[in-house]
Amino acid sequence: MKLQDLDIIITAPPAPGWGGRYWILVKVTTNTGIVGWGECYAASVGPRAMQAVIEDVFTRHMQGENPENIELMFRRAYSAGFTQRPDLTVMGAFSGLEIACWDILGKDRGRPVHALIGGRMNDRIRAYTYLYPLPHHDLTAFWTSPQMAAEAAADCMARGYTAVKFDPAGPYTLRGGHMPAMSDISQSVAFCKAIREAVGDRADLLFGTHGQFTTAGAIRLGRAIAPYSPLWYEEPVPPDNAAQMAAVASAVGIPVATGERLTTKAEFAPILRSGAASILQPALGRAGGIWEVKKIAAMAEVYNAQLAPHLYAGPIEWAANLQLAASIPNLLMCETIETPFHDALIKGSIRVEDGFVTPSDAPGLGIEVDEDLARANPYTGTGLHLEMQEAPCDYVNGNAFEGGAPAPKT
């Protein structure tokens, strides 16, 4: 069996667009006719440029190879250009293709992917979700309303979720770390207070940031929200500075989580060695694929750290996350996004029930992709999957940041 053909579909979720502006789906076919699906999460270049990178990685390192040879193909891509270092774009391309290889191998053997990477460790996988607006909420006002956030949290808890994530702490800017405005700290405290009152001790609070603060600013904010006992403080400073993240972790007393912007074990190892984070959040469509993240999970075991695979993408990466999660002993939970489009794209083959997902025993990733639906929703915009704000933090009027891909208002 050899990898033969590649097709790339860039699909856009309809409004409000939860999961980013577009998803890069890869369809790989073998010479024996088996089709494997993967999803690439790298988003630092536009989708057309990324398509060319994916094609190059496939033809250069994978086409004609036996899909079993995951390690060999990884080393080819990782070494490309005389580098042997974690290149975000190349490894992002490889990650999606690698996921497709596992889907092929599972289908060829009639077994789920988790059975091929150590077997089933977890019969139920705890899920968490971002707080999204309810139908009666205003899409603009929601992101700065503690009351609306509390209503959304109560709704999630009623559906069985035991953990909810939110990030009210102000803008992610391309200017580097900033000191949070006092209004951002007050708003963060108000969100934590309102959500904690809504869920009590029946759900965990997951406080999201995206590396936007200076070390001192992250400590200041972390200490303000600490009385509400968040389960984690996500990426309070940029993840490439493990020593500063470790300083935040030791100062605030809240477990620090990070990983969605990191790729390969080479970038996760310093986080573990320094004690910067006790919860790792790899995005499988960026971090090197299923096998590489299995290695990252093993490294994390040594440091008594847990994994909570990241998802702000489409349902193919979600399926890969769940297959990995089923096989590792140090799983905390998995991120999930429930929208009608996510569900329809994989024909309802993943279900969150009472806040948990049961890993599929179906062959491969355990999903059936609606290829026609993916092609019927092409991305026609010019923005990247997610983008940071260029304007600095507003210390006068306050901040109302809606994330890296704000929902369309029309």
N, C-alpha and C positions, 0 to 999 in steps of 0.2 A: 504494500500500500504506500502510495506516494502523494504528497501534496501537489495539486495540479493547477487549479484555477482559483482566482480571487475576484470577488465583486465587493464593492464598497458602496454603502447606502448612507447618505447624510440626511437624516430625518429630523423634522422639527416638531416638537410637541405643540399641540394647539394651545391657545390662551386658556388659562393664565401662564402656561409654560413652566410649571414646576419641574425641576430637573435640568434647567439650563436651556439655552436658546436652540441647541441642536445636539443630536447624538450621532456618533460615528460608528456605524455597524459594519462588521466585516463578515462576509460569507465565503468560506473556504471549502472547495470541493476536491476530493481525492480522485485518483485515476480509477478507483473502484466505485465511484458514484456516491460516496458518503459525504454529506454536507455538515459542516460545523460552523457555528455562529460565535462571534466574539464582539467585544465593544472596546473602543479605544477612548481613553479619557483625556489624553494630553490636549491642551487647549491654548498653547502659547503662540501658535500660528493659526491662520485662518483655515477653514475646513478644506478648501481646494488645495492649499499647500500641503496640508496634512495628508490628504488623499495621495499626493505624489510621494510623500515620505513612506506611507504604508505600502504602496506599490513597490517602492525601491527595497524596503526591508524584506518584503515577501520574496521578490525575484532574486535578490542578492543572497539571502541567508536561508530561505526556507523552501522555495519551489523545487520540487523533485526529491525532497527529503522525506524519510519516513516520519510521520507525525509522532511516533514514540520517542524520537530523539530530541526531547525538549531541552535537555541540558546542553547538547551540542549547539542547537540553534540559538539558545540564549547566549552562549559564549561567543558565537559569531557576531551577533548583534551588539553585545556589550563591548566587544573588541574592535568594532568597526572604526575605520579611520585611524587605526593605531592609537586607540584611546584607553580602553578598559577603565572607564569611569562612567558614573551614572548620567547619561545624556537624557534629559527629560523627553525630548521629542522622539528620539529613536526608540527609547524604552517604552514610551507611550504607544507607539505604533506596534512594537513587538508584543506588548501586553495583550492587546486585543486579539492579535493573531494567535498567541499562545493559548488564550482561552478557547479559541475555535479548535485548536488541536486537541485539547482535552474533550471537547464536545464530540469530536470525531472518534477519539479512542473509546469513549464510553459507548457510543452508538455501535461501533464495530464489535464490542464485546458484550453488548446488551446489559451494561452495568452503569449505575450512576457514577459521576466523577468522584464523589467522595469515597466510593469503594476502591478506587484505583490509587488513592493517596493516603491510605492508612485505615480506611473503613470508618464506620459511623461511631462517633463519640457522643454526639448530642442528638437525641430524638426530637427535642423541641428547641427552637432557636428564639431567644427573646428579641423582640423587635422594638425599635424606637422610631419616632417621627419628629420632624420639625413641626412647629405650630403654624398652620396655614389658616387663612381667613375662612370663616364659615360663610355660607351663602348670603347671610344678611349683613355681613361686615363690609365696610368700605375698604377697597383695596389699597388706598393710600393711607388712610388713618390707622389701619390695623397695626402697622409696624412701630408705632409710637404710643399705642394704647395698652396699658397694663390690664385694663378691664376686658378688652377684647381677647387678649392673650389668655387671660384666666378662663374665659368662656371656651376658647378653643382647647385649652388643656383639660377642662372638665369633660368636653366632648370626646377627646382622645381617651381619657380614663374610662368613660362609659363604654367605649369600644374595646376595652381590655388592655390598652397600653399601660405599661408601668414605668415609662420614661419618655420625657418630651424635651425637645431642644428648641432654643430661642436665642437670638443674638441682638439685643437692643442697645449695644454699647457704642454706637456711632460708626463713622465711615471707615472703610478700608481704602486707603489712598496710596497712590504710587509714590508718595513723597517719603515713605519710610515711617518709622515709629513716631508716635506723637503722645503727648500727655493728654489723657481724656479730659474733656470739658467737665466741669462740675455738674452741669446739667445732664451729661451722659451718665455720670456716676449715679446721680439721683434717679434717673430713669431706669437704670439697671437694677437698682435696689427696689424701686416700685414694681418692676416686672417680677422680680424674685418673690417679693412679699405677696403680690396678688396671686401668682401661680401656686405658691406654697399653700396659701389659704384655700385655694380651690381644690388642691389634690391631697392635702394633708401629708400623711406618711405613706400613702398608697402609690405614689409615683415619684421617680427621681427627676430632679431638675438638671438638665444638661446645658451649661452656660457656654454659648458659642461666641468666639471672636475669631479673627483670621489674621493674627500676627501684626495687628495695627498699632500696638503700643510700645513705648519705650519700656525698659525693665522697671523703672520707678513707677511709671504710669500703670503698668500691669499689676504691680504689687498694691498700689493704692486702690485700684478698682477691685482687685481680688479680696482685699481685706474688708471692703464695704459690703460685698455680697456673701461673705463667708458665714454670717449668722443664719443664712437660709439653707446651708449644707448642700450645695450643689454636688452631684456625683462627679462632675468634672468641669474643669476650666479649660476650654479648648483653644489651643494655639495662641496663648496670650502675647507672645512675641514671635518674631519670624523664626521658623523652624530650622534655619541654617545656623543658628547660634545656640548650640546646646547648653553652653555654660550659663548664658543669661536666662534661658528657660529653666534651668535647674535652680537658679537663684530665685526665680518667681515661685517655683514649686515649694522650695523650703521656707519661703516667707509667708505664703498665704494659707497654707494648711488645707488646700483643696486639691484633690488629684488632678494633675495636668494631663491632657490628651493632645495628641498631635499625629500627623501622618498623611493627610490627604494630598499635600504638596510634595511629598518625598517619593523617591523612586529607588528601588533596589535596596538590598541589605546594607550596602555601603553607606547609605544615608540614614538608615534606621539604627545602625550600630552605635554611632556617637550619642544618640538620644538615650539609648539604654545604658551605655557605659557611664554617662554623666549623671544619671538619675533625673534627667530633665522631664521625663514623662513616665507614668505607670500604666497608661492606656495608649495603645497604638491604633491608628485609624487609617490603614493603608487603603488606597483606591486600587482595586485589582486591575483596572484598565489603564493604570499609569505605573504602578509599583514594580512591574516585571511579570505579572501574570500569576496564575494559581500556584505554580511550583515555587517561584521565588518568594511569594508571601507565606507559603508553608514553611520555608526556611526562616523567614522573619519571625513567624509565630514560635518556632523552636528556639530562636535566640531569646525571644521575650520570656519564654518559660524560665530560662536560666536566671533572669533578673526579676522573677516573680511579677511580671507584667502581663496584662491582658490585651486582647484584641477586640476592637469594635469596628469592623470594616465599614468604610465610608461609602456613601451613595448620594451623589447629586448628578445623576445621569439616567440612563434608560434601564429597562428591565433585564437586558442581557447581562450587564455587569452585576445587577442584583442577583441573578441566578448563579453567577460565578461566586459571588460573596457567600451565598448560602451553601454551596457545595463545599467550599473551604471551611466554613463555620461548622458544618456537620462533623468535620474530621479532627478538630483541634481541641485539646483539653483546656486551654486557657482563653476560651471565648467569654467575653462579657455580654455583648449583644450585637445586633446588626441594624444599620440604618435602613429605613424603607421609605418609599414614596408610593402612596396609593392614589392614583388618578385613573379615570376611565381609559385614558390613552395607554398608560403603562399596562393596564389589565388587558386591553384589546390587542396590543402588539404581541403579547405572548399567549393570547387566547385563554386567559384565565388560569394559566398553569401554575401560578404561585398565589397562595391565599394567606393573608394574615387573619388568624382566628383567635380572638381573645388576647391579642397582643403578642402572639407567638406564631412562628412558621414551622411547619413540619417538613423536613427535607424530603424532596421527591426521590423515589426509587426508580423513576423512569430513566432510560439510558441517557448518557451524556449529561448535559446541564439540566435535563428534566423539563425543558420548555419546548413549545411549538411556536415558531415565529410566523406572524402574519406578514409575509414579505410584500404582498400587494398593498397593505395598509402603510407599511414603512415607505414604500416608493410613492405612495399617493400624497405624502406630506413632506415634500422636499424643503430644505432650508434655502431661502432666497434672500436672507438678510446679509448685512456686511459686518455685524459685530461678532466678537468671539463668544465662545460658549459662556464664559463669565468674564467680567471686566472690572477693574478697580477704578475708583473715582479719582479724577485728576485734581479737583478742588480740595484744599486743605480742610481740616476740622474747623467748624464754625463755632467760635467761642462766644459769639454775641447772640445769634439767633437760635442756637441749638442745631441739632442734627436729626435728619429723618432719612436714614439710609435704608434702602429696600433690598439690599443684596446686590450680587454681581450681575444679575439678569432680571431687572424689575419687570413685573407683570405688565403687559400692555393695558392701557386704560380705555381702549376703544372696543 
